[in-house]
Amino acid sequence: MLPPAAQSWFERLRAAREGGSLVKATLGAARGADPTLRQLTVRLVQLRAGPRLTCVYRHTTRDITRNLTREEALAELTARLGRDFGTAHLFTTALVAELDWPSGSEPTLRLLPPRHTAPADPRHDRAKTHLISPAAAPWLRALGVTTREDRVCAGMAAKFRQIQKFTELLEHHLATAPLPADRPVRLVDMGCGKGYLTFAAYEWLRRRGPTPEVLGLEARPELVAFCNRVAQAHGCAGLRFTTGTIAETDPGPMDVLVALHACDTATDDALARGVSAGAALLLAAPCCHKELRPQLRPEPALAVLTRHGILRERQAELVTDALRAALLEWAGYEARVIEFISPEHTAKNLLIAAVRRTRPDASERRANAVRALAAAFGIRQQRLAEHLGFALAAPVAAESSTDPSPG
C-alpha cells in the first residue's frame, strides 16, 4: 500500500492521462541496484496499437525505451518509486506535482503552478529535437553541415549526428565536473580540424552560462584562418583558433580538455596537457594506436590474443586505452571508456571521459593496478606514463651497502 502522498501523486498522474493534460512525468534521485540508471521519463504516445506510455530509462551511456499500456506503466512506476528512485515530478497543463521520498522516510508532496500551457505532442514520429539546432546555430551553414534552409547537407548526416552526440556527452559530463563558479569556463580543443565540435562546445557553453573562453588548436594554418573567419562572422566572442601541434604547444590553463581522433601518442600528449593544467574534465577519442603494438608480450595464457595480426592490432588498442584510463585514475580522475558514436560511422568510436576528483585517493593501490596491467602485456614504456612521470616497472628496493658480518 502506497503512502498517502504517493497515492495522491499517482491519482494526479491518472487524471492527467485520462483528461489529456499530461506533459510528462519523471522519476529521479536514483538509488537502485543498477548504478548506471539515472532517470526514468514517461510521456504519452499514440501508436497504431493505441495510446501508450513511453518509458525512457536513461542510463549513463545509453537510453532504453519501452512502450507500455496504462496499466503496465502505472505498475512499473509504482514498483520503482520509493525503491529505485527517490523523487517524482509530474508536469501537466494544470500543475506541477513534486514528490520527495527519502529512503526510510515518509514521502512529501508539493503542488506548484504549471510550467506548460499545452500537453505533449503524442505523435510517435514527431520531429526530433537537437541540442544544437540548425536554426539556432548559423555557423553550421558556414561549416558546410547545413543548407540555407537549415537542412542537413548531403553527405553530412553522420557529421551532424556526431555533433549532437558530442554535445550530449559534453552536457552530461559537465554536470558532474568540478567547474569554476566564479568565472567563465575555459575549454581547449586540441587537434580541432575544421572546428565542427569546437563550435558545438562553444555554443553549448555559451547557452549554459557566461560567455566561455574556447580555444581550438590545429596544425594546419588554412583551417585556423577559416575557423577564425567563421567565428568572427557569427559573433562568437570568446572563441578563437590558433596554429600549433599538440606535442609542442602549451595552450595554458583550461577547465575542459577535448582531443578527438588525435593520432597515436598525440592523444597522450593532449591528456597530459589537461592533467598538468588541472582540467576538471577530459574528453579524448583516441585514434591509430601504434605505440604499444610492437611491445606486446602478453602472459602465456593470453598469447593467443596477439598471435594473429588483426587480433594483435585490436589488443593493442584495448591495452592502450585501458592503460590510459588507469593512469588517469592514478592521476586523480574518475575515468570511463564509453562509446562515442555508432561503429557504423567509424571504427574509432571510443571516448575516454575523465572527471577530476575533488578528494585525494589512495594512489598506491591505483599505481599497483597500472603496473599489473602493463606487466601482464609486457609493456615497459608508454607516452602518457612518461608525461606523468609514472614508472611502469615496479621500483626495485635498494640493496643494503653494508657488508655481511663474517662467519
Buried (B, 14 or more C-beta within 10 A) or exposed (E): EBBEBBBBBBEBBEBBBEEEBBBBBBBBBBEEEEEEBBBBBBBBBEEEEEEBBBBBBBBEEEEEEEBBEBEBBBEBBBEBBBEBBBBBBBBBBBBBBBBBBEEEEEBEBEEEEEEBEEBBEBEEEEEEEBBBEBEEBBBBBBBEBBBEEBEBBEEBEBBBBBBBBBBBBBBBBBEEBEBEEEEBBBBBBBBBBBBBBBBBBBBBBBEEEEBBBBBBBBBEEEBBEBBBEBBEEBEBEBBBBBBBEBBEBEBEEBBBBBBBBBBBBBBBBBBBBBBBBEBBBBBBBBBBBEBBBEBBBBEEEEEEBBEEEEEBBBBBBBBBBBBBBBBBBBBBBBBBBBEBBEEEBBEBBBBBBBBBEEEEEEEEEBBEBBBEBBBBBBBEEBBBBBBBEBBBEEEEEEEEEEEEEEE
